[in-house]
């Protein structure tokens, strides 16, 4: 019988996902895709992700809900790394109330930390001008919806916030660390003619013209940079050179190192993996050299 006793931070093995729009060569942090099977996502905090001890994150969260910030619906945040070789579909997600009305536990507000970006890379966030549902439907039908989106140039280090109800799409040529509510409800509005299912009626029911989405300015704090603060998550960047106190005592936190060379307590931070730091009474310290993204609950 597996034990669920916690001894400190927990490193989770990522799960890679094949996607039609993905890449055929991943960063060295991950296993390389099989020929002809492009990978678009690495899920870092999926319930099925395993710790070195063999327990899954889902099992650990159920056995230690307070330490992992879990509720009756399980672990609260899904962290992914995205690798689009092609444009992602134009899509939208419901908010909590809309999702719960349909029997789902959560909606999906998310944010994108741009890890890498090729020159000219963009993301689409929101509509250029307010549109009615019928206008959006017509733009889908005549294949002009993409041109009605607000396209934002992005570079490495940028943070993009995407609240529920925002029509959005990620362009190619970027590597994105995505933080979201733990939900995978996606309504695909337009997919550039690819033969995948669309969810136009469901999507139109949740599209909002008014939102808070867009590029966010970083805010310098004591020892780190705040990238975004929302009701669902707070994301910070640490540039570690020696030691840095993690802080946020009493909160579950997730650490993702963007290069090897750092640790938290006695746990190494493998690049591109998530390390969950359970809520504790004392503050952990980061040690080493490198960039670390810290995600906490909002």
C-alpha positions as CSV (number, residue, x, y, z in Angstrom):
1,X,0.0,0.0,0.0
2,X,1.5,3.3,-1.0
3,X,1.9,5.8,1.7
4,X,0.8,9.4,1.3
5,X,3.0,11.0,4.0
6,X,4.6,14.2,2.8
7,X,8.3,15.0,3.4
8,X,8.4,18.3,1.5
9,X,8.3,19.5,-2.1
10,X,7.2,17.0,-4.7
11,X,8.6,16.8,-8.2
12,X,6.1,15.6,-10.9
13,X,6.9,13.8,-14.1
14,X,5.3,15.7,-17.1
15,X,2.9,14.1,-19.4
16,X,3.3,15.0,-23.1
17,X,0.2,15.3,-25.4
18,X,0.2,14.7,-29.1
19,X,-1.5,17.6,-31.0
20,X,-2.0,18.3,-34.7
21,X,-0.5,21.8,-34.3
22,X,2.5,20.6,-32.2
23,X,6.2,20.3,-32.9
24,X,8.4,17.4,-33.8
25,X,11.3,18.5,-31.6
26,X,10.9,19.5,-28.0
27,X,13.2,21.2,-25.5
28,X,15.8,18.8,-24.1
29,X,13.8,18.7,-20.8
30,X,11.3,16.3,-22.4
31,X,11.3,13.0,-24.3
32,X,11.4,13.6,-28.1
33,X,8.2,12.9,-30.1
34,X,8.0,9.9,-32.3
35,X,8.2,10.6,-36.1
36,X,4.9,11.8,-37.4
37,X,3.4,12.3,-33.9
38,X,3.8,16.0,-33.1
39,X,3.6,17.1,-29.4
40,X,1.8,20.3,-28.6
41,X,1.6,20.2,-24.8
42,X,3.3,19.0,-21.7
43,X,1.0,18.8,-18.8
44,X,2.9,19.5,-15.6
45,X,0.2,19.3,-12.9
46,X,-2.2,16.8,-14.4
47,X,-3.9,14.6,-11.8
48,X,-2.1,11.7,-13.5
49,X,1.4,13.1,-13.1
50,X,3.5,10.9,-10.9
51,X,5.9,11.8,-8.1
52,X,9.1,9.8,-7.7
53,X,7.5,7.8,-5.0
54,X,4.9,6.5,-7.4
55,X,1.8,8.4,-6.1
56,X,0.0,10.6,-8.6
57,X,-0.7,14.2,-7.9
58,X,-4.4,13.3,-7.7
59,X,-3.7,10.8,-4.9
60,X,-1.5,13.2,-3.0
61,X,-4.1,16.0,-3.2
62,X,-6.9,13.7,-2.0
63,X,-4.7,12.4,0.9
64,X,-3.5,15.9,1.9
65,X,-6.1,18.4,0.7
66,X,-5.1,21.3,2.9
67,X,-1.4,21.0,2.0
68,X,-2.2,20.9,-1.7
69,X,-4.9,23.6,-1.8
70,X,-7.4,21.0,-3.0
71,X,-11.1,21.1,-2.7
72,X,-13.8,18.5,-3.4
73,X,-12.9,18.8,-7.1
74,X,-9.3,18.0,-6.6
75,X,-6.1,20.0,-7.3
76,X,-7.0,23.6,-8.3
77,X,-4.5,24.6,-11.0
78,X,-3.4,23.0,-14.3
79,X,0.0,24.0,-15.5
80,X,1.0,23.3,-19.1
81,X,3.9,24.0,-21.4
82,X,2.7,24.7,-25.0
83,X,4.7,24.3,-28.2
84,X,2.6,25.5,-31.2
85,X,4.1,24.9,-34.6
86,X,0.9,26.2,-36.2
87,X,-1.9,28.5,-35.1
88,X,-4.0,27.2,-32.3
89,X,-7.8,27.4,-32.9
90,X,-9.8,30.5,-32.1
91,X,-11.5,29.6,-28.9
92,X,-13.3,30.7,-25.7
93,X,-13.9,29.3,-22.2
94,X,-16.8,29.7,-19.8
95,X,-16.5,31.3,-16.4
96,X,-17.2,29.3,-13.2
97,X,-20.9,30.1,-13.0
98,X,-21.4,29.1,-16.7
99,X,-19.4,25.9,-16.3
100,X,-21.2,24.9,-13.1
101,X,-24.6,25.5,-14.7
102,X,-23.6,22.8,-17.2
103,X,-22.4,20.4,-14.5
104,X,-18.6,21.1,-14.6
105,X,-16.7,22.0,-11.4
106,X,-14.8,25.0,-12.8
107,X,-14.6,27.4,-15.7
108,X,-11.3,28.4,-17.2
109,X,-9.4,31.6,-16.7
110,X,-5.8,31.3,-17.7
111,X,-2.5,33.2,-18.3
112,X,0.4,32.7,-20.6
113,X,4.0,33.3,-19.7
114,X,6.1,33.6,-22.9
115,X,9.2,31.4,-22.3
116,X,10.5,31.8,-25.9
117,X,9.3,33.7,-28.9
118,X,10.5,33.9,-32.5
119,X,10.7,37.4,-34.1
120,X,7.2,38.5,-35.2
121,X,5.4,36.1,-32.9
122,X,1.9,37.1,-31.8
123,X,-1.1,36.0,-29.8
124,X,-4.7,37.0,-30.3
125,X,-6.6,38.2,-27.2
126,X,-10.1,39.6,-27.4
127,X,-12.0,41.3,-30.3
128,X,-10.8,44.6,-31.9
129,X,-14.3,46.0,-31.5
130,X,-17.5,44.8,-29.7
131,X,-19.5,42.2,-31.7
132,X,-22.9,40.7,-31.3
133,X,-23.3,36.9,-31.4
134,X,-24.7,37.1,-34.8
135,X,-21.8,39.1,-36.1
136,X,-19.3,36.6,-34.6
137,X,-21.3,33.7,-36.2
138,X,-21.2,35.5,-39.6
139,X,-17.4,36.1,-39.3
140,X,-17.0,32.4,-38.6
141,X,-19.1,31.5,-41.6
142,X,-17.2,33.8,-44.0
143,X,-13.8,32.9,-42.4
144,X,-13.0,36.5,-41.4
145,X,-13.0,36.0,-37.6
146,X,-9.2,35.8,-37.3
147,X,-8.9,39.3,-38.7
148,X,-11.4,40.7,-36.1
149,X,-9.1,39.6,-33.2
150,X,-6.7,41.9,-31.4
151,X,-3.2,40.5,-32.2
152,X,-0.4,41.3,-29.8
153,X,3.3,41.0,-30.5
154,X,5.0,39.0,-27.7
155,X,8.6,38.4,-26.6
156,X,10.2,36.2,-24.0
157,X,9.3,37.3,-20.5
158,X,5.9,38.7,-21.4
159,X,2.8,37.8,-19.4
160,X,-0.6,37.6,-21.1
161,X,-3.8,37.4,-19.0
162,X,-6.9,35.7,-20.5
163,X,-10.0,35.8,-18.4
164,X,-12.9,33.5,-19.1
165,X,-15.2,34.7,-21.9
166,X,-12.3,36.2,-23.9
167,X,-12.0,35.0,-27.5
168,X,-8.3,34.1,-28.1
169,X,-5.7,32.1,-30.0
170,X,-2.0,31.5,-29.7
171,X,0.1,31.9,-32.8
172,X,3.1,29.8,-33.8
173,X,6.7,30.4,-32.9
174,X,6.3,30.6,-29.1
175,X,6.9,28.4,-26.1
176,X,4.2,29.2,-23.5
177,X,4.0,28.3,-19.8
178,X,0.2,28.3,-19.2
179,X,-1.4,28.5,-15.8
180,X,-5.2,27.9,-15.7
181,X,-8.0,26.8,-13.5
182,X,-8.0,23.0,-13.5
183,X,-10.5,22.6,-16.3
184,X,-10.3,21.6,-19.9
185,X,-13.5,23.1,-21.2
186,X,-12.7,24.6,-24.6
187,X,-15.2,25.9,-27.1
188,X,-13.6,26.0,-30.5
189,X,-15.0,28.8,-32.6
190,X,-12.8,28.6,-35.7
191,X,-10.0,26.3,-36.8
192,X,-8.7,27.6,-40.2
193,X,-10.4,24.8,-42.1
194,X,-8.8,22.0,-40.1
195,X,-11.2,19.0,-39.9
196,X,-11.9,19.3,-36.1
197,X,-15.2,19.8,-34.3
198,X,-16.4,23.3,-33.7
199,X,-18.5,24.4,-30.7
200,X,-20.0,27.6,-32.1
201,X,-23.3,27.7,-30.2
202,X,-21.7,26.8,-26.8
203,X,-18.9,29.4,-27.5
204,X,-21.3,32.2,-28.5
205,X,-23.2,31.7,-25.2
206,X,-20.1,32.6,-23.2
207,X,-18.3,35.2,-25.3
208,X,-17.9,38.6,-23.6
209,X,-16.9,41.9,-25.2
210,X,-15.8,43.3,-21.9
211,X,-12.8,41.6,-20.3
212,X,-9.5,42.3,-18.5
213,X,-7.3,40.3,-21.0
214,X,-4.1,41.5,-22.4
215,X,-0.4,42.0,-21.8
216,X,0.5,42.8,-18.2
217,X,3.3,45.0,-16.9
218,X,5.7,43.2,-14.5
219,X,5.8,44.6,-11.0
220,X,9.1,44.4,-9.0
221,X,8.7,43.0,-5.5
222,X,11.2,42.2,-2.8
223,X,13.3,39.4,-4.3
224,X,11.0,38.6,-7.2
225,X,8.9,40.0,-10.0
226,X,5.1,39.8,-9.9
227,X,3.7,38.8,-13.4
228,X,0.0,38.5,-12.7
229,X,-2.4,38.4,-9.7
230,X,-5.9,37.1,-10.2
231,X,-8.6,35.6,-8.0
232,X,-7.4,32.1,-9.2
233,X,-3.6,32.3,-9.3
234,X,-0.6,34.5,-8.7
235,X,2.4,34.1,-10.9
236,X,5.9,35.4,-10.0
237,X,9.4,35.1,-11.5
238,X,12.5,34.6,-9.4
239,X,16.0,35.2,-10.9
240,X,18.0,33.0,-8.5
241,X,21.7,33.7,-7.9
242,X,22.6,32.0,-4.7
243,X,19.6,32.0,-2.4
244,X,16.1,33.5,-2.4
245,X,13.3,33.1,0.2
246,X,10.2,31.7,-1.3
247,X,7.8,33.2,1.2
248,X,4.0,32.7,1.0
249,X,4.0,30.6,4.2
250,X,0.9,28.5,4.6
251,X,0.1,28.4,0.8
252,X,0.5,25.6,-1.7
253,X,2.9,26.8,-4.4
254,X,4.1,25.4,-7.7
255,X,7.6,25.9,-9.0
256,X,8.7,25.6,-12.7
257,X,12.4,26.1,-13.4
258,X,13.2,27.2,-16.9
259,X,16.8,25.9,-16.7
260,X,18.6,23.3,-14.6
261,X,20.6,24.5,-11.5
262,X,18.1,25.3,-8.8
263,X,16.6,23.5,-5.8
264,X,14.0,24.2,-3.2
265,X,14.9,22.8,0.2
266,X,16.6,19.5,-0.7
267,X,14.5,18.9,-3.8
268,X,16.0,19.6,-7.2
269,X,14.0,21.6,-9.7
270,X,14.3,19.8,-13.0
271,X,13.9,22.2,-15.9
272,X,10.4,22.1,-17.4
273,X,8.9,20.1,-14.6
274,X,6.5,21.2,-11.9
275,X,7.6,20.9,-8.2
276,X,4.7,21.3,-5.8
277,X,5.5,22.9,-2.5
278,X,2.8,21.9,0.0
279,X,1.5,24.5,2.4
280,X,3.9,24.6,5.3
281,X,4.4,26.6,8.5
282,X,8.0,27.7,7.6
283,X,9.3,29.3,4.4
284,X,11.3,27.4,1.9
285,X,14.4,28.8,0.2
286,X,15.4,28.6,-3.5
287,X,19.1,27.8,-4.0
288,X,21.3,27.8,-7.1
289,X,21.3,29.8,-10.3
290,X,18.5,30.2,-12.8
291,X,15.0,31.4,-13.6
292,X,12.1,30.0,-11.7
293,X,8.4,30.7,-12.1
294,X,6.3,30.4,-8.9
295,X,2.6,29.9,-9.1
296,X,0.3,30.1,-6.1
297,X,-3.4,30.2,-5.6
298,X,-5.1,33.6,-5.8
